[in-house]
Each structure stands twice: as structure tokens, then as C-alpha cells.
Amino acid sequence: MNICKDRAFEVLTRLSVPRIAGTPGELAAAELLKAECDKIGVPAVIEAFEIDMPEVFEAKLTVTKPEVCEINCIGIGRSGNTPDEGICGPLLYVEDGMEANLLDAEGKILLLSGMAKPEVLERMRKSGALGYIACHGSLYDPEEMIPEIRTRNERRKPGEEDINFPGVVIHITDASKLLRMGVEEICIVEKQDGNKKGTSHNVVATIEGTEKPDEIIAFSAHYDSVIYGTGAWDNGTGSITIMEIMHHFAKNPPKRTVKFVWCGSEEIGICGAKAYCKDHKDELDKHRFNINVDMTGVLLGYEKAVCTCDERVAKHIDFMGCVEGFPIVTEIDTYPSDSTAFAEAGVPAMTFARLNPRGGAEIHSRRDMMEVLDPTAFIKTVEFMVKFSEQVVNAKVFPVPRELPKEINEKLEKFRKMEGMKKEEEKKEDKKEEKPAETKAETK
Ligand SMILES: [Zn+2]
């Protein structure tokens, strides 16, 4: 096997700097990955795509009664603008925004205990409330992490107009403070350009198959990170995992074509994988399988394979895990990562991940760093993945059926609903029976 943990971790060290969707940092990371592919002798192409990149100019949250004080906040992209003087009203704590929480919401500013899922946002808007405050972080965060509030932009279905329901995010410590001080009136001022666009990039490299070049197996890993962290684990590790798999296939020519896709902008809604599937639409029928990797190499961890495809793949991985002495948990499910975009586009997909035990390493904050990783844990995952990938890529008969199981199709339907990816005729039926969609947690 042509894989090497030291080589991989050397690349990871250089990759582990902020690379937030649509920023120069992300593009620099794309160029780094491309240069690595070139070194291996597998030329890569950087493919640009457009992303929503709303710009918030001003976001201010002020308690005006019983006393005046300002609360540190950031604006939620695409949530809307307030008049210059802001919107002011009584504060109402609405927990996670169930219908019963919103009975008395009219004319108020709502405080959620977490981030707003799309269906919660919809309910809050309809309640007649003026705006909302979402929460980030943990009550147990150390002092220095309290100013590090992270948000995600609200999503709009294609063609949907801005709703103008201004929202800001505060740290959960401040939410607790607001309730304890018995706020009578609070004001939000928010100014933004919600329609601003940006550019993100995928890095795509191909090794042509020696026997069946028209059958493609695409390996993917997102390489973008979120603010305040270096994204070493999420997903610098996945990025170097597929780089090592590329090293292997560069030395051991595959029978089928293998593609390597480093996706940008996963953290803002798996945009890179969606763009790849859209831009490569004409060759998607040749894409037989997507093997995605989102987070490997953590020292305290356990292996997981989430199969968004026929259950035989999961059973085979279970079996292989026993044969190889590689403990791995398998599931038939969608995963909040790029594999879901491939499956949505009709390509059977799966994600490998090495996740952490409760209380272990953390993603999406400054705590996601090299220190929680371990080259030996990392290379074991790569070894197993290479063995599995070789079987799939070089199989005499391609073993992954195109059809997706019924339960997966149902989950993908929910995903489409959440993402506004519905077909026109389905929209009409939707209005008749509107059930709240069970949404996945934020992307890994
Ligand atoms: Zn991730």
C-alpha cells in the first residue's frame, strides 16, 4: 500500500489554517491541494462556483428596559434589515420554538435556546413576532470563547424573496444573563446585503481506469473550515485521507476511473458537492459510487461508516471489519456531509468518519486542532479504506446497486424539502399536508 502517515500529517500541518467558505484562505487551501496532486503526478483542476455570501454591516442588540446595556451579538445573514432606529419589543423566551412556545409571540422579540431550524423560523415569522435572537456555544465555555459567536446564514429556496425577519446570534451565557435580569424591552439594529454572492472552489483530480474508464468512483472530502478554528480534524483529516488514497491509486492503477473531489463550502450547506453534481451533470450516470470522508485521525475515537446506499455495502463493511480486525459501526442513513449531495443527485454514496466519544474532541470551534489527532489512528482508517476501495474500484462486477433503499429515498426527500430542492409538482402537494421535517444536525 502506498500510504504514509508522516507525509499526510506534514500536508495537514500546512492545511490547518482558517479556510472559510469564499475567502482567500479557502482558495489558498485549494491551491495547496492542487499543488499536492501535481506533485503526485495527478493533475488537478480548480473549479469555481458561486455561493451566497451575505454581508452584515451592522448588528446591535441593546436592552433598553429596565436598564440600558449592550449585548455582544452577530447578525444572521439573509435574516433582513431593521429600520435605522431598530426594532424594539418585549423579550420572550421560546425554548426551541414549538408551536406552544409561540402562542404569545406577537409584537415580541423571541429568544431561542439554540439556532433556528428552517421550520422553526417559519413558525416564528408566522407568529407575528418582530425578530429573533438565536444562541451559540455552551454555558461551560471558558471566558475567551464567549466572544467567539458563530452563525450560519438563513437559506432561501431558489427564487424565494427575503423575508425580513431580523435575527442575531448571541452566546448562550448572555441568553442566561438576559433572562435573569428580567428584560422588559430589547432592540435589534441590523443592516446587511443579504443577496451578496461569493466564489468558492472545488479541487478535482482524475486517474483514468485501465479497464473500465467509463465507470467512475468519486472520493470526496470537504476542505473548508469554520471561523475561530483551524479545522484540523474537520476536515483537514478527511482531505489528507483521500490524498493518501490518491497516492495509492497513482502507484496501483485502478481498473475503473477514480476521481478525487476536495469540496469547498461544505460548512455553509454542502455547496461544493452540490456544485460538483450540477457542473458534472452530464457524466453523473457514469458515477457509480461516492466515498466521502468527513473527519478521521482523532486519537480518542471510533470508526463509523454511514451508507447512503444499498444495505449490502454496510453489511460488507461489517464483515470486512471482522475479517480485518477493524472495529467499525455501520449505518444506513444520510450523513450531514457531501455524500448527501451525491445521493441526492442519484449517485449511491457513503461517508467514512472517525468520531469521538462523548466529552472528547470538538469541532466547529478553536478546540478543533492538531493536538487531538494522532497519525497512527489516522493511518489505520486509511489502510481499511484502501482495502475497501480497491475491492470496489477493481471489482469484476460492480457491487454497488444504483437503486437506493426506500428509507434512504424518504430521508433524501426530507433533505430536498429542507434545502428547497423540490420539484414543482411536489410543491403543490406539500401545501396540503405540511408536516415539520425532521432535520439533520448541522453539517460535520
Ligand atoms: Zn466536516
Boltz pocket constraint, residues with backbone or C-beta under 6 A from the ligand:
constraints:
  - pocket:
      binder: B
      contacts: [[A, 222], [A, 234], [A, 235], [A, 266], [A, 294], [A, 295], [A, 336], [A, 337], [A, 443], [A, 444]]
      max_distance: 6.0
